[in-house]
Amino acid sequence: MGKGRSGNRTTALLFVIAIAVTLYAHFFESRRQVWSGAAEAFGNVEPADIVAFEIVHGLSADEAAAGASARKISLERSGEYDWNITEPVKFRGFVPRIQGVLWEIADMVKVVEVPEDSEDAGKWCDEAGPWVSVNFKTRQGKEHSIEVGRQHPGLKEDIFARLDRKTIIVARSTARTAFSASLEELRSKALVPVAPADCIAFEVSGSQKARKAFRRDEKTRRWRFAAGAPLGGSLADRVKTDALLSELNAWKIKQFILPQEVTDEVLTKYGLDKPRLKLEVEHRRGDRIILELGASFEEGEERFVWLRAGAGGFVFSGVEGPAKRLLEEAQKYQTAKVFDFEGVEFSEVRCRGPGGSFVIRKASSDSSGVGGKGHVVETGNKDDSFRGDRLVVPR
């Protein structure tokens, strides 16, 4: 009897739950749109497939009423990894921030697709237009557009967007953050965007005291002073030279002045009408970075220096530290070593002199296949050879 009553109670409970679910569906779900399921917005597009894109920032109602123009930033891929800004200025792009835009495009998902005749479709964006638009082109020549609209009223993490100017979808709000990139964010921060390993030559000129030029040997990768420059042909200190290149590569732009704002008065004020020196750095693919060094100035407790790009006419400021290194004399970078064998592994060394000769070589494996340890030093005498962990050299 007890088991029967327990079964009846379970059945009654399930019946009550079923009624509750039915009532919820009737009162709360009856007005929801019938939308299609989630899917990738642009199929199998990958970040590497995108070769150009532009971001157009929308206008506020007041800006639109005043007849203001939309703010557009255009970028193009340069090679496999680099990007250049082509509008509103021509300058190198900041790849990490650009990659964020590319990944957002590739990962964009249609949470749901909004029917054309629905109420939400008619008010997906403000009257002034989309909040931001992104147009992009792929290697295959296909062109697409994304227009970001209002925040979804019922979903805090989602927004409305329109794809290719026809399909309205609900997408994740991360698109709003990724596509909000400004010119300042997309512009490269590096004054010398050449990694030490990619540099094949660099030169400092314009100052007789600081004049120096270096060129890397293609085979040995060693640095030598360039022909025609002070100490031309002699070996440069590898550690000091690479340290200077690393410091230059880490040199960041603090302030950025557009070419249209650079006047003769500005150049004179910043000491760029008569630069103290000129730096030229050559990338292995042929690109050249040219900077002219102007006056130093203080801001708070830090010291900075003004610089001007050799191409484009841009004026920048950066910390003074790397500039001081450029002003050093060439002799400071001359190696104290007769030979630069850093990173070289010797298999054999032969020495000959008035007192005789000897050969130093690595110990070879024995007949059992066990690798030899240490070195073997052989002299002209048959029985005069040594083997061990220590290097033994006869007089």
C-alpha positions as CSV (number, residue, x, y, z in Angstrom):
1,M,0.0,0.0,0.0
2,G,2.9,2.4,0.8
3,K,4.5,1.8,-2.5
4,G,1.2,2.6,-4.3
5,R,0.8,5.9,-2.5
6,S,4.4,6.9,-3.3
7,G,3.8,6.2,-7.0
8,N,0.7,8.3,-7.1
9,R,2.5,11.2,-5.5
10,T,5.3,11.0,-8.1
11,T,2.7,11.0,-10.9
12,A,0.9,14.0,-9.5
13,L,4.1,15.9,-9.1
14,L,5.1,15.3,-12.8
15,F,1.6,16.4,-13.8
16,V,2.0,19.7,-11.9
17,I,5.4,20.3,-13.5
18,A,3.9,19.6,-17.0
19,I,1.2,22.2,-16.4
20,A,3.7,24.8,-15.2
21,V,5.9,24.3,-18.3
22,T,2.8,24.6,-20.5
23,L,1.7,27.8,-18.9
24,Y,5.2,29.3,-19.1
25,A,5.4,28.5,-22.8
26,H,2.0,30.1,-23.4
27,F,2.5,33.3,-21.5
28,F,6.3,33.9,-22.0
29,E,7.3,32.2,-25.2
30,S,4.3,32.9,-27.4
31,R,5.7,36.3,-28.4
32,R,9.3,35.3,-29.1
33,Q,10.5,35.4,-32.7
34,V,11.1,32.1,-34.5
35,W,14.7,32.4,-35.5
36,S,17.1,30.1,-37.3
37,G,20.0,28.5,-35.3
38,A,23.6,29.7,-34.7
39,A,26.1,29.5,-37.6
40,E,29.3,31.0,-38.7
41,A,28.7,34.4,-40.3
42,F,31.2,34.0,-43.2
43,G,31.7,30.3,-43.5
44,N,35.3,29.2,-43.4
45,V,37.0,32.6,-43.7
46,E,40.3,32.6,-41.8
47,P,42.3,35.7,-40.6
48,A,45.0,34.8,-43.1
49,D,42.4,35.0,-46.0
50,I,41.7,38.7,-45.4
51,V,44.0,41.0,-47.4
52,A,42.3,44.4,-46.9
53,F,39.7,46.0,-44.7
54,E,38.3,49.3,-43.7
55,I,36.6,50.5,-40.5
56,V,34.0,53.3,-40.8
57,H,33.0,54.8,-37.4
58,G,29.4,55.9,-37.3
59,L,28.2,59.4,-36.4
60,S,26.1,60.5,-33.5
61,A,22.7,62.1,-34.2
62,D,24.3,65.6,-33.6
63,E,27.2,64.9,-35.9
64,A,24.9,63.6,-38.6
65,A,22.7,66.6,-38.3
66,A,25.7,68.9,-38.6
67,G,26.7,67.1,-41.9
68,A,29.9,65.6,-40.5
69,S,31.7,62.9,-42.6
70,A,32.1,59.4,-41.4
71,R,35.6,58.5,-40.0
72,K,37.2,55.8,-42.2
73,I,40.4,53.9,-41.6
74,S,41.7,51.7,-44.5
75,L,44.3,49.0,-44.2
76,E,46.1,46.6,-46.6
77,R,48.1,43.5,-45.9
78,S,51.9,43.8,-46.7
79,G,53.5,40.4,-47.2
80,E,52.4,37.6,-45.0
81,Y,52.2,39.2,-41.6
82,D,52.6,43.0,-41.8
83,W,49.8,45.6,-42.4
84,N,49.9,49.2,-43.6
85,I,47.4,52.0,-43.0
86,T,46.5,53.6,-46.3
87,E,43.8,56.1,-45.1
88,P,43.5,58.7,-43.6
89,V,47.3,58.6,-43.4
90,K,49.9,56.2,-44.8
91,F,51.7,54.5,-42.0
92,R,52.7,51.1,-40.6
93,G,49.9,49.2,-38.9
94,F,50.0,47.8,-35.3
95,V,49.7,44.1,-36.1
96,P,48.5,42.8,-32.7
97,R,45.5,45.1,-32.7
98,I,44.8,44.4,-36.3
99,Q,44.9,40.7,-35.6
100,G,42.1,41.2,-33.1
101,V,39.9,42.7,-35.8
102,L,40.7,39.8,-38.2
103,W,39.9,37.1,-35.6
104,E,36.6,38.8,-34.7
105,I,35.6,38.7,-38.4
106,A,36.6,35.1,-38.7
107,D,35.0,34.0,-35.5
108,M,31.8,36.0,-35.9
109,V,28.7,33.8,-35.3
110,K,25.1,34.3,-36.2
111,V,23.5,33.7,-32.8
112,V,20.2,33.9,-34.6
113,E,19.0,35.4,-37.9
114,V,16.3,38.0,-37.7
115,P,13.3,37.6,-40.1
116,E,13.0,40.6,-42.5
117,D,9.3,41.2,-41.5
118,S,10.0,41.2,-37.7
119,E,9.8,44.2,-35.4
120,D,13.5,43.9,-34.5
121,A,14.5,44.0,-38.1
122,G,13.0,47.4,-38.5
123,K,15.0,48.9,-35.6
124,W,18.3,47.1,-35.7
125,C,20.3,50.3,-35.7
126,D,19.9,54.0,-34.7
127,E,18.4,56.5,-37.1
128,A,21.8,58.1,-37.6
129,G,23.0,54.7,-39.0
130,P,25.2,51.8,-37.8
131,W,27.5,52.3,-34.8
132,V,30.5,51.0,-36.8
133,S,30.9,49.3,-40.2
134,V,33.7,46.9,-41.4
135,N,34.2,46.1,-45.1
136,F,36.8,43.5,-46.0
137,K,38.2,41.7,-49.0
138,T,39.6,38.1,-49.1
139,R,42.4,36.6,-51.2
140,Q,39.8,35.0,-53.4
141,G,38.5,38.5,-54.3
142,K,35.3,38.2,-52.3
143,E,34.0,41.3,-50.5
144,H,31.9,41.4,-47.4
145,S,30.5,44.0,-45.0
146,I,29.5,44.0,-41.3
147,E,27.4,46.8,-39.9
148,V,27.1,46.9,-36.1
149,G,23.8,48.3,-34.7
150,R,22.0,48.5,-31.4
151,Q,22.4,46.5,-28.3
152,H,19.8,43.7,-28.1
153,P,17.1,44.8,-25.6
154,G,16.7,41.4,-24.0
155,L,20.2,40.0,-24.3
156,K,23.0,41.9,-22.6
157,E,25.8,40.1,-24.3
158,D,24.5,40.4,-27.8
159,I,24.0,43.1,-30.5
160,F,22.2,43.5,-33.8
161,A,24.3,43.5,-37.0
162,R,23.7,43.4,-40.7
163,L,25.8,41.3,-43.0
164,D,26.5,42.3,-46.6
165,R,23.8,45.0,-46.3
166,K,20.9,42.5,-46.4
167,T,20.9,39.9,-43.6
168,I,20.2,41.1,-40.1
169,I,21.5,38.9,-37.3
170,V,22.1,38.8,-33.6
171,A,25.8,38.6,-32.8
172,R,28.1,38.6,-29.8
173,S,28.8,42.1,-28.4
174,T,32.6,41.4,-28.7
175,A,32.3,42.7,-32.2
176,R,31.5,46.2,-30.9
177,T,34.8,46.2,-28.9
178,A,37.0,44.7,-31.6
179,F,35.7,47.0,-34.4
180,S,35.8,50.1,-32.3
181,A,39.6,50.4,-33.0
182,S,40.7,54.0,-33.5
183,L,43.6,55.3,-35.7
184,E,45.7,55.6,-32.6
185,E,45.1,51.9,-31.8
186,L,45.7,50.6,-35.3
187,R,48.9,52.6,-35.9
188,S,52.3,51.1,-35.2
189,K,53.9,52.1,-31.9
190,A,57.4,51.1,-33.0
191,L,59.9,53.7,-34.2
192,V,62.2,51.0,-35.6
193,P,60.0,48.0,-36.4
194,V,62.9,45.7,-37.5
195,A,63.8,42.8,-35.2
196,P,67.6,42.3,-34.7
197,A,67.5,39.0,-36.5
198,D,65.9,40.6,-39.6
199,C,68.3,43.5,-39.8
200,I,71.1,43.3,-42.4
201,A,72.6,46.8,-42.1
202,F,72.2,50.0,-40.2
203,E,74.0,53.4,-40.3
204,V,74.2,56.6,-38.2
205,S,75.3,59.7,-40.2
206,G,75.1,63.5,-39.9
207,S,77.5,63.7,-37.0
208,Q,81.2,63.2,-37.5
209,K,81.7,62.0,-33.9
210,A,78.8,59.5,-33.9
211,R,79.2,58.3,-37.5
212,K,79.2,54.5,-37.9
213,A,77.8,51.9,-40.2
214,F,77.4,48.1,-39.9
215,R,76.7,45.3,-42.3
216,R,75.9,41.7,-41.4
217,D,77.8,38.9,-43.3
218,E,75.3,36.7,-45.0
219,K,77.0,33.4,-44.3
220,T,78.5,33.9,-40.8
221,R,75.8,36.3,-39.6
222,R,78.7,38.3,-38.0
223,W,78.6,42.1,-37.9
224,R,81.4,44.2,-39.5
225,F,81.9,47.9,-39.9
226,A,80.7,48.8,-43.4
227,A,83.2,49.7,-46.1
228,G,83.8,53.5,-46.4
229,A,82.7,54.1,-42.7
230,P,85.0,54.5,-39.7
231,L,86.8,51.1,-38.9
232,G,85.5,49.8,-42.3
233,G,86.0,46.1,-42.7
234,S,86.9,45.3,-39.1
235,L,84.8,43.1,-36.9
236,A,82.1,44.6,-34.7
237,D,81.2,43.3,-31.3
238,R,78.3,41.0,-31.8
239,V,76.8,41.4,-28.3
240,K,77.0,45.2,-28.2
241,T,75.6,45.5,-31.8
242,D,72.6,43.2,-31.2
243,A,71.9,45.0,-27.9
244,L,71.7,48.3,-29.7
245,L,69.4,46.8,-32.3
246,S,67.2,45.3,-29.6
247,E,66.9,48.7,-27.9
248,L,66.0,50.4,-31.2
249,N,63.4,47.7,-31.9
250,A,61.8,48.4,-28.5
251,W,61.8,52.2,-29.0
252,K,58.1,53.3,-28.9
253,I,56.3,56.4,-30.2
254,K,55.1,58.6,-27.4
255,Q,53.5,61.4,-29.4
256,F,52.5,61.4,-33.0
257,I,52.2,64.5,-35.2
258,L,50.4,64.2,-38.5
259,P,52.2,65.6,-41.7
260,Q,49.5,68.3,-42.2
261,E,50.3,69.6,-38.7
262,V,54.1,69.8,-39.4
263,T,55.1,73.4,-40.4
264,D,58.5,75.1,-40.7
265,E,57.9,76.6,-37.3
266,V,57.3,73.2,-35.8
267,L,60.5,71.8,-37.3
268,T,62.5,74.7,-36.0
269,K,61.0,74.4,-32.5
270,Y,61.7,70.7,-32.3
271,G,65.3,70.9,-33.7
272,L,64.3,69.0,-36.9
273,D,65.2,71.8,-39.3
274,K,68.8,70.9,-38.7
275,P,68.8,67.3,-37.4
276,R,71.6,66.2,-35.1
277,L,72.0,62.8,-36.9
278,K,70.2,60.4,-39.2
279,L,69.5,56.7,-38.6
280,E,68.9,54.3,-41.4
281,V,68.0,50.6,-40.7
282,E,67.6,48.0,-43.5
283,H,65.4,45.0,-43.2
284,R,66.5,41.7,-44.9
285,R,63.5,42.0,-47.4
286,G,64.7,45.5,-48.5
287,D,62.6,47.8,-46.4
288,R,64.4,50.8,-44.9
289,I,63.5,52.8,-41.8
290,I,64.9,56.3,-41.8
291,L,64.7,58.6,-38.8
292,E,66.2,62.1,-38.1
293,L,67.0,63.1,-34.6
294,G,66.0,66.5,-33.3
295,A,66.1,68.3,-29.9
296,S,65.6,66.7,-26.5
297,F,63.1,67.9,-23.9
298,E,61.9,67.1,-20.4
299,E,58.4,66.1,-19.3
300,G,58.1,65.5,-15.6
301,E,61.1,63.5,-14.5
302,E,61.7,61.9,-17.9
303,R,63.6,63.1,-20.9
304,F,62.4,62.6,-24.5
305,V,63.6,63.4,-28.0
306,W,61.9,64.6,-31.2
307,L,62.3,62.5,-34.4
308,R,61.1,62.8,-37.9
309,A,60.4,59.9,-40.4
310,G,62.4,60.1,-43.6
311,A,59.2,59.0,-45.5
312,G,55.8,60.6,-45.0
313,G,56.9,63.6,-43.0
314,F,55.6,62.4,-39.7
315,V,57.1,63.8,-36.5
316,F,57.3,61.7,-33.3
317,S,58.6,61.9,-29.8
318,G,60.2,59.0,-27.9
319,V,62.3,58.4,-24.8
320,E,65.8,59.7,-25.0
321,G,67.7,56.6,-24.0
322,P,68.1,54.9,-27.4
323,A,69.1,58.3,-28.9
324,K,72.0,58.5,-26.5
325,R,73.2,55.1,-27.8
326,L,73.1,56.4,-31.3
327,L,75.4,59.3,-30.4
328,E,78.2,56.9,-29.2
329,E,81.4,56.7,-31.1
330,A,82.1,53.8,-33.5
331,Q,85.1,52.6,-31.4
332,K,82.7,51.5,-28.6
333,Y,81.3,48.8,-30.9
334,Q,84.7,47.4,-32.1
335,T,85.3,43.9,-30.8
336,A,88.3,43.2,-28.6
337,K,88.5,39.6,-30.0
338,V,90.8,38.7,-32.9
339,F,88.2,36.2,-34.1
340,D,84.5,36.0,-33.3
341,F,83.8,32.3,-32.8
342,E,80.6,32.7,-30.7
343,G,78.3,29.9,-31.3
344,V,80.8,28.0,-33.5
345,E,81.5,24.3,-32.7
346,F,85.0,23.1,-33.7
347,S,85.6,19.6,-35.0
348,E,89.4,20.1,-35.3
349,V,92.1,22.6,-34.5
350,R,95.6,22.4,-36.0
351,C,98.5,24.3,-34.6
352,R,102.0,24.6,-36.1
353,G,105.0,26.6,-34.9
354,P,108.8,26.5,-34.4
355,G,108.5,24.2,-31.5
356,G,106.4,21.6,-33.4
357,S,102.8,20.9,-34.2
358,F,99.7,19.3,-32.7
359,V,96.1,18.7,-33.5
360,I,93.1,19.0,-31.2
361,R,89.9,17.1,-32.1
362,K,86.8,15.7,-30.5
363,A,87.2,12.2,-29.2
364,S,85.4,9.7,-31.6
365,S,83.2,6.8,-30.6
366,D,84.9,3.5,-29.8
367,S,84.2,0.2,-31.4
368,S,81.2,-0.5,-29.1
369,G,79.5,2.6,-30.5
370,V,79.8,4.5,-27.2
371,G,80.3,8.2,-27.9
372,G,83.7,9.6,-27.1
373,K,84.1,12.2,-24.4
374,G,86.4,15.1,-24.2
375,H,89.1,15.8,-26.7
376,V,92.1,14.1,-28.2
377,V,95.4,16.0,-28.5
378,E,97.8,14.5,-31.0
379,T,101.4,15.6,-31.5
380,G,104.0,14.5,-34.1
381,N,105.0,11.5,-31.9
382,K,102.9,8.3,-32.4
383,D,102.6,7.6,-28.7
384,D,102.1,11.2,-27.6
385,S,98.3,11.6,-27.4
386,F,95.9,12.3,-24.6
387,R,92.2,11.7,-24.0
388,G,90.0,13.0,-21.3
389,D,87.4,15.5,-20.1
390,R,90.1,18.2,-19.8
391,L,91.8,19.7,-22.8
392,V,95.5,18.8,-22.6
393,V,97.8,20.8,-24.9
394,P,101.5,20.0,-25.0
395,R,104.0,22.8,-25.0
